[in-house]
Amino acid sequence: MAPSPLLTPFTLADDLKLKNRMVLSPMTRGRTGDMQRPDKMTAQYYVQRASAGLMITEGTLISPVANGWVGAPEIYSKSATIAWKEVTDAVHAAGGLIFCQLWHCGRASHSSFHTKEGKAVAPSAIAIDEPTIHSPIGKVPHEVPAPMTVDQIKETVADFERAAANAKAAGFDGVEIHGANGYLIDSFLQTKTNKRTDEYGGESLENRFRFLKEVTEAVLKVWPASRVGVRLSPNGVYNDQVCLRGGGRGRGCSWGWAPCGGCSACIRKLPHFCST
Ligand SMILES: Cc1cc2nc3c(=O)[nH]c(=O)nc-3n(C[C@H](O)[C@H](O)[C@H](O)COP(=O)(O)O)c2cc1C
């Protein structure tokens, strides 16, 4: 009997051949504790899943102010980078491939996550319109984030580049830029959360895209394009974002449990990215 197509090899790029077509979605585990370092249990978790063709890690924070999830790991410090190397070594020994998802939570955060840096940052001073956020001090109301200065935007681009370099030093096979689910990059892309009047915002799509473009270019200084992914969720409603399509639970382009999330017209034109 012919093997299931799912189990046949797939060439993602000339230098990236997957042993099968299953890819582990990035999934926040919230298991690293206050230290935010991956540990033996993290390695065990990914080794248990290393028979997939490729794994994307849980969202991994690129800077202290990027943090907005209790127990999420980071990849900005030297010690976390060293700790991740133990995970990638274990995954490679098990025959797996693993990308690191680079994450900045943006306004989906709270000052109690980063008391030194203070408020969460975002393109504009617009709070998430939901009752509470789970923070290190318990469930608290969302705060109005601080709108980023252009200098802060440039520093954040540099943070993504440093995190990408750390991911390389940690032995990852590539990185995925988290541009989805209402976090920082997504909130630049979406009109609901980006009311800036400078070159990073407003009605102009080019302006709202500029931050993601600069982040991607910075990451591409470290990794070849074949090793860089960008995650988008144009119809995701998570973190108080807007569904472009309205109605009906969709597949493939958003969180599984989001009340809507079908493919938007533009994504429909990209058959590789859409299953509906
Ligand atoms: C527990 C959990 C944690 C998640 N964490 C992340 C994450 O860190 N980064 C991300 O891009 N997506 C995250 N997601 C979204 C998943 O990657 C995936 O898109 C979503 O579950 C929809 O796929 P499904 O319909 O197969 O469940 C998470 C989903 C779940 C259920």
Ligand as a Chemical Component Dictionary entry (heavy atoms), coordinates in Angstrom:
data_LIG
# 
_chem_comp.id                   LIG 
_chem_comp.type                 NON-POLYMER 
_chem_comp.pdbx_formal_charge   0 
_chem_comp.three_letter_code    LIG 
# 
loop_
_chem_comp_atom.comp_id 
_chem_comp_atom.atom_id 
_chem_comp_atom.alt_atom_id 
_chem_comp_atom.type_symbol 
_chem_comp_atom.charge 
_chem_comp_atom.model_Cartn_x 
_chem_comp_atom.model_Cartn_y 
_chem_comp_atom.model_Cartn_z 
_chem_comp_atom.pdbx_ordinal 
LIG C1  C1  C 0 -2.554 26.260 23.743 1  
LIG C2  C2  C 0 -2.279 27.016 22.489 2  
LIG C3  C3  C 0 -1.199 27.869 22.429 3  
LIG C4  C4  C 0 -0.913 28.580 21.249 4  
LIG N1  N1  N 0 0.211  29.372 21.173 5  
LIG C5  C5  C 0 0.550  29.943 20.002 6  
LIG C6  C6  C 0 1.784  30.626 19.872 7  
LIG O1  O1  O 0 2.617  30.702 20.794 8  
LIG N2  N2  N 0 2.051  31.207 18.682 9  
LIG C7  C7  C 0 1.182  31.168 17.631 10 
LIG O2  O2  O 0 1.476  31.721 16.581 11 
LIG N3  N3  N 0 0.019  30.485 17.718 12 
LIG C8  C8  C 0 -0.310 29.865 18.873 13 
LIG N4  N4  N 0 -1.465 29.140 18.958 14 
LIG C9  C9  C 0 -2.300 28.962 17.762 15 
LIG C10 C10 C 0 -1.947 27.630 17.078 16 
LIG O3  O3  O 0 -0.636 27.691 16.546 17 
LIG C11 C11 C 0 -2.932 27.298 15.955 18 
LIG O4  O4  O 0 -2.913 28.283 14.983 19 
LIG C12 C12 C 0 -4.354 27.164 16.443 20 
LIG O5  O5  O 0 -4.420 26.251 17.505 21 
LIG C13 C13 C 0 -5.294 26.749 15.293 22 
LIG O6  O6  O 0 -4.974 25.493 14.838 23 
LIG P1  P1  P 0 -5.980 24.260 15.118 24 
LIG O7  O7  O 0 -7.250 24.598 14.415 25 
LIG O8  O8  O 0 -5.250 23.075 14.510 26 
LIG O9  O9  O 0 -6.105 24.169 16.613 27 
LIG C14 C14 C 0 -1.761 28.433 20.126 28 
LIG C15 C15 C 0 -2.867 27.562 20.210 29 
LIG C16 C16 C 0 -3.114 26.875 21.357 30 
LIG C17 C17 C 0 -4.279 25.933 21.391 31 
# 
loop_
_chem_comp_bond.comp_id 
_chem_comp_bond.atom_id_1 
_chem_comp_bond.atom_id_2 
_chem_comp_bond.value_order 
_chem_comp_bond.pdbx_ordinal 
LIG C1  C2  SING 1  
LIG C2  C3  SING 2  
LIG C2  C16 DOUB 3  
LIG C3  C4  DOUB 4  
LIG C4  N1  SING 5  
LIG C4  C14 SING 6  
LIG N1  C5  DOUB 7  
LIG C5  C6  SING 8  
LIG C5  C8  SING 9  
LIG C6  O1  DOUB 10 
LIG C6  N2  SING 11 
LIG N2  C7  SING 12 
LIG C7  O2  DOUB 13 
LIG C7  N3  SING 14 
LIG N3  C8  DOUB 15 
LIG C8  N4  SING 16 
LIG N4  C9  SING 17 
LIG N4  C14 SING 18 
LIG C9  C10 SING 19 
LIG C10 O3  SING 20 
LIG C10 C11 SING 21 
LIG C11 O4  SING 22 
LIG C11 C12 SING 23 
LIG C12 O5  SING 24 
LIG C12 C13 SING 25 
LIG C13 O6  SING 26 
LIG O6  P1  SING 27 
LIG P1  O7  DOUB 28 
LIG P1  O8  SING 29 
LIG P1  O9  SING 30 
LIG C14 C15 DOUB 31 
LIG C15 C16 SING 32 
LIG C16 C17 SING 33 
# 
